[in-house]
Structure formats: structure tokens, C-alpha cells
Amino acid sequence: MFEKLADLASEHAELERALADPGVHADQDQARTLAKRYAELTPIVNAFREWQQTNEDEQAARELAEEDSAFGQEAEDLAKQREELEERLRKLLVPKDPNDERDTIVEVKAGEGGEESALFAGDLLRMYQRYAERRGWKTEIIDSTLTGLGGVKDATMAVKAGRGGNGAWSRLKYEGGVHRVQRVPVTESQGRIHTSAAGVLVTPEADPVDVQVNDNDLRIDVYRSSGPGGQSVNTTDSAVRITHLPTGIVVSCQNEKSQLQNKEQALRVLRSRLLAAAEEEANAKASAERKAQVRTVDRSERVRTYNFPENRISDHRVGFKAYNLDQVIDGDLDAVIDALAAADLEAKLAEQ
């Protein structure tokens, strides 16, 4: 670890010298790339320098303690500080998710449970909207299909964190999977508790330069937008359905007023799904051990239960449980996401 840290410190010094050269800034793209790498290395190098100083101070205190026992406690305190810094450095050296700075596409779909499932899907969509508001992020509904009781059959939402710091993907990537709800539905006349489910798909939003889409690989169908109950709400064929022929991925959009706008929004979602599919294919080639360690973000499993009678939220991937469901469904998701992020970090530390 310390040999790697020394190499990173040397790279950091070289970047610092390069960024001080006015000639480098003549190429803005190069300057941004160097500045980004410098910013990534700075907290690691600062912690390494602090460790070096603490390690030197500890050794000096131990030498002095051989002549004067009064320095013994100081040496022990410095040893504890050094160990804490080593743990901090191990965490800082964990490879970062390259998509953490990206914005995110969140798709919510009603599953088993009929109208109650659609109402729950609507609750999930509002939960993510409120969570985004709490963090100062912006949301945009790209497409949605509502039901007669105000539920959500399916909806697609973009979440933008803005510039600086980590993006929405760094937090919302843990939300993908089957979410289960246990409660008395508004459609239940005898007060019985029902169980239903909704699916959440989360993908990092791809830029056009990240994923090239060949027009010849697309089949584009247009149709009339429809509202609750299938009633026509448009008199023109403005809704768009795009099928990516090589992969079979199908994306539709009907929220915008024009066919062109709906096509652009559908392509936006398609690029994100293609990026996610490419990354999943790469992960599938990893070792069985590695795949087992990334199961915390497996979208195919039931990931969470929302038990309204007990006001309980349970995440089955990490054993998280809390009795503040009313707050969570109102967007207070940080505690459960923190637990998932911590488990993800521990799995990555175990790889090192």
C-alpha cells in the first residue's frame, strides 16, 4: 500500500508542476483532465503526508520513551492516530465507481398487485423526487403512464445533481431492484393487509459521446399518446417507441408535445440503458468471487420491504431495519443508502 501511495504522491507533484505551466492551459481539455486527476489525488496525498509525519513522530516518541517513560503515553497516542490514518488511506485507495459523477435515469414500474402496485409505484416515484429535493438535485419526468386512481403504471425520471462533487448515481445506484410493500390498500374494503411490488431500474445517464447509436440499428414506431383508462389525449401520432434491434431494448416516450421531442427523450433513455448493459456484460466476465461481492446492486432480487402497519423499512441486502417508514417514504433515504454504501465499501476493501 505504501509503495502505491509514494507513486501517487509523485504523480500528484508532477500534476502540480504541470498545472502551474501557463502553456498547459492553452489546451482547455487537457487542463481539465489534469485538474480532475489532481483533485482526485489531493485528499489521498494529504492523508499520506499526515501519516508520514505521524509515523515519524511516533518513532521519535518511542526512542525518547526508552530514556524517559513520560513519553510512553505520547507514543501510544501517536500509534493509535497512525492506525486510524492507515484505515483512512485504505478506504481512500478503494477504486471509485467511474460513473459516480454522472446524472441518473430512474425508472419505476408497477408489478404484482394491480392498482395497489401502481399506487405504490407512484409513492416510490415521489419518494425519489423528495429525496432529490432534500439534496438540492433537479428532477425531470421524461415519460409516465398514470392509472385512473392516480397510480403510476410506469415512469421514467432524470435526476441531475449539478456540477461539483458526486453525481446522483453515487447514491441512487443502490435503489435498483424489486421493492415490496405491505399495507391496507385504499381499494381494500375489509381492512386486510395486502402485499404487492414495484420494480425500480436505475442507470447512469450516458452522454452521446459515451454510447454511439447507429440509426440503422433502430426501429422507430409512432402512435398516439394515451392517458388513464386508455383514452386518447392526443390527436396526432406524437408518441415514440424505439427498438434497438441488436439488443432488443425497447424505450417509449409520450410526455412531450412533439414527435421529435419524444424521440430525443427516448434516445436519452436508450443510451443510458446501453451503457448499463455494456457495463453489466463487462462485470459478467469477472470472477465468481467478484460477482458475489457486487450482489448488493443486483437488480433481479427483492431488495426492500416497506411495512406500513409497523412503520418499518427493511433492506434485505444488508440487513438494514428502521421504524421510520413515514420519514423514508417522504424522501429521508440517507440512512438506508449510507448502510448500502458502507457494505459496498467493505466488500471492496475485502478485495484488496
N, C-alpha and C positions, 0 to 999 in steps of 0.2 A: 504493500500500500504506500509506504513512504517513498519508494523509488518512483512510483507513478506521480505522487504529489510533487516531488522535486522536478519531474519533467513538466508538469503543468505550471509550476512556478516559473520555469524558464520560458515556456510558451507565453505566459502572461507578461513577462518582462519584454519579450520581443514584440508583442502586440502593442504594448505601451509605447515603445520606441517608434513603431510604425505609425501609430495614430498621432504622434507628435510631429510627423513629417507632413508639411502642407501639401506636398505633391500627391500623397495618398488620397487626399480629399478631392482631388480633381476628378476621380472616378467615384461617384457617389455610391454606386452599387457595391464596389469593393470596400469603401469606407464603412458602409452599413454592416456588411458581413463581418469585418474585423471588429467593429464596435460591439456587435451582438456577441461574438465569441469572447471578447474581453469582459463584457458584463457577466457572462456565464461563469467565467473563471474567477472573477474577483472575490466572491464570498468563500470559495474553496481556498484560494491562496491566502486570504486574510486569516482564515481559521488555521491554516498550516503554519503561518508565521507565528500566530499566537501559541500554537502547540510547541514550536521550536523554542520560543522564549521560555515557556513554562517548563519544558523538559530541561533546559539549561539551568533554570533557577532551582529546580528540584535536585539536580545533581550537585549543585553548589551547596544547597542546604544540607544534603546528606554528608558531604565532606566536612562541613562545619560541625555537624552533629557528632562526628567522631571525636571532636575535641571539646564540644560544649553541648550537652544533652538538651539545652534550651531550644536548639534548632530542630530537634526531632519532630515536634508537632508541626512546625512550618513545612518540613519535608513531606509529612503525611498529607497535609492540606494541599500542597502542590501536586502530589501524586494523584489525589482524587480529582483535582482540576484537569490534570493531563489525561486521565482516563475518560472524563466527560468530553474533552475535546476530541479524543480518538473516536468515540462513538459518534460525535457530531460529524467528523470527517468521513466516517464510513457511510453515513447517510447522504452526505453531500456528493459522494462518489458514485452513488447509485445512478445508472443511466436514466436520463429523463425521457419521458414519452415525447417523441418528436412532434406529436400533434397537440401537446398541452396548450400551446398558444393559439390554437385555432378556435374559430367560432363553431357552433354546433347545430345540427339538424336533429330535432326531436320529433319522432312520430309516435302517436298514441292511437291504438286500435282497440275497439270493443271486442271482447272474446266471448267465452261461455257465460250465459246468464241473461240473454235477451236485453230488454230495455234497462234493467238494473246495471248490466255491464256497460252499456252506453253512458248511463249517468255517472258511473264510477270513472269511466274514461274521461268524461268531462271534468270530474273532480281532479284527476291526475294532471290534466292539461292546465287547469287553474293553479294547481299546486306549483308547477314548474314556472308559470308566469309570475306568481307571487315570490317564489324563490329568486327569480331573476331580478325582480324589483328590489328586493332586500339587498342584493349585491350591486345594484346600480347598472345592471345589464339591460339591454334592449331586446324586446321580442317582436317577432313578426309572424303572423299566421299566413303561411304560404297556401295552404289548402285545408278545407274541412268539410265534412258531411255531417249535418246535425240530424237528430231524430225529433219526432213530434213532441216529446216531453222535455226537450232541451238537452238531451244527452248528446254524446259525440260518437258517431259510428267510426270515424277515423279523422285524424287531424295531423297536419304537418306544420311545425313551427321552427323558425330560425331563431337562435339565441346568440346575440353578439355582446361580447364583453368589452369591446373597445380596445384601444391601444394601451400598451404598458401592462406588465405583469402577465400572469397566466390567463389563458382564454377560458371560455365556457366549457370546453372539452375536458379540462383538467379536473373539473368537479362532476359534470353530468355524465361522464363516460361510465360511471358505476351504476347508472339507472336502467340500463338495458335489461330486459327480461320480462317474465310474466309476473304481474302484480295481482295479488289476490285480496278480495275484500269480503269481510263477514259483517253483515248488518241487516237490519229490518228495512227492506226496500220501501219506497213510497208507494209502490204498486201492490204491497202486501196488506191485505185487509185483516188478517188474523194475527198479526204481530210476530210471525215466525222469522227467525234469522235465516237469511239465505247466504250462500257463498257463490261468488262469481269472480270473473277475472278479466283483466285487460292487459294488452301487450304494449311494451314500450321499446322502441328501436332508437338508438342514439348513434349518430355517425358524425365524425368531424367534417365540417364543411370544406369542400375542396375548391380551390381556385381553378379557373380554366386552364392555367399552365400546368397544374398538377395532373389532371386527367384529360387526355385528348379524346374527344368523342367524334368518330367518323360518321358523317351524315348517312353514308351508305349502310351503316350498321343499325340504323333506326327505322322503325315503322311508326308513323305518326298518324293517329286517328283523331278526328274531331267529332264532337257531339254536343248536344245542348245540356247546359248546366241544370241541375235539379236541386230542389230544396227538400224539406221534411215531407215524408209521405210520397216522394217521387213526383210531386207536382212541378211542372215546368216553371222556372223563374226567368228563363231567357227565351228570346225568340230567334236567336242566332246561334250557330254552332261555334261557340267560343271556348268550350271546354276542350282540353287536350289530353290525350293519352299517348305516352311514348313507350314503346317496347324496344329494349336494347337486345337485338337479335342474338349476338354471340353469347350473352349470359342469361337471357330470358327475363331480366329485371324489367318490371313494369311500373311506371310512375304516371300519375294523373294529376291534373290541376284544373280547377274550375272557378276559383275565387275571384280572379281578375276579370275585368270587363272585356278585354280584347283577347283574341286567339293568340296574338304574338306575345302578350304579357304572360299568359298561361304557359306558353311553350317555354319561355325563358325561365319561369319558376320551376317547371318540371325538369328542365335540363339541369338546373341548380341542384335539385334533389338527386337526380340520376348521377351526377358527377360525385356527390358525396357517397352514394351507395357503392359506386365502382371503386372509389378509393378504399372504402372499408373492406370490400370484397378482396381487393388486391392484398391488403394487409393481413386479412384472415388466411388467405392462401399461403402467405409467407410464414405466418405463425404455425400453420398446419405442417410445415416442413421441419419445424423444430423438434427436439427430442421429446419423448413421452414425459420425461420429468419436467421439462419446461412447460409443456401444455398443462400439466397438472397444477402448476403453480400460478397459472393465469385464469383459473376457473372462476375467480371472483367476478370476472366480467363476462362470463358465459351467458349469452342471451337466450339460450334454449331452455334454461331451467327456471322454475318458480323462484323468484328472488326475495319477495317480500310479502308480508301479510298485514293488512290493515283491519284490526278488530275493533269496530266501533262500540259494541256494548261494553268492552273492557277498557276502551280508550287506549288500546295497546298497538304499538308498531313493532314488528319483528322483521329483522333482515336475516334470512336463513343462511346466507353465505358465511357470515362471520359471527353468528350467534348474538347479534345486537338486539336488545329489547328495551323499550321505554314505554312509559304510560303517559305520553303527551301527544297522542294522535291528533287531538284537536289543533295543536300548535303546528305539528308536522304538515297536516293537510292544508294549513294556512301558509305554507311556504317556509317553515322553520326546519330546513333539512340538514343543516350543517352538522349536527351531532352524528347522524347516521352516515353521512358521506365521510366525515372525519374517521369513523370506525373502519369504513371500507378502504379509505386511502392508507390508513395505518397498517391494515392487513396486507395490502398490496406492497407497501414498503418493506414489511417484514419478509414477505416472500422473495422480494428482490435481494434483500440483504442475505438471505439464506443461500442464494446462488453464488455469492462472491466467495 
